[in-house]
Amino acid sequence: MDKQMLDLLTEMNTELKGVKSDIHSLKSEMHNRFDTIEAKLEGIGGQFELTNESRINEMDFIVDKVNKMEKEIYILKNRNSN
């Protein structure tokens, strides 16, 4: 009876070690997946920042051109009226 109990406990211990190993592997796999997702999200965020930055730069460029054009028109009008 003692041998059966010892064999049963040994088998349970072996199975628990296997479950523990499986859980550790799952934990590692999930950690890697989350790192991948986080990296992708950071990349997407960076793309939005770059897109917004280029839009801001384009807008500044356009505003600057319009201002210069208005100035030139003003100068031309003043020349013609004199």
MOZI-V968884 format. One line per field, one symbol per residue. ss: DSSP state (a for helix, b for strand, c for the rest). psi: psi as a letter, one per 20 degrees, with the letter a starting at -180 (. if undefined). Layout:
BEGIN
ss = ???
psi = ???
END
This chain:
BEGIN
ss = caaaaaaaaaaaaaaaaaaaaaaaaaaaaaaaaaaaaaaaaaaaaaaaaaaaaaaaaaaaaaaaaaaaaaaaaaaaaaaaac
psi = ghgggggghgggggghhgggggggggggghghghggggggghggghggggghghggggggggggggghghggggggghghi.
END
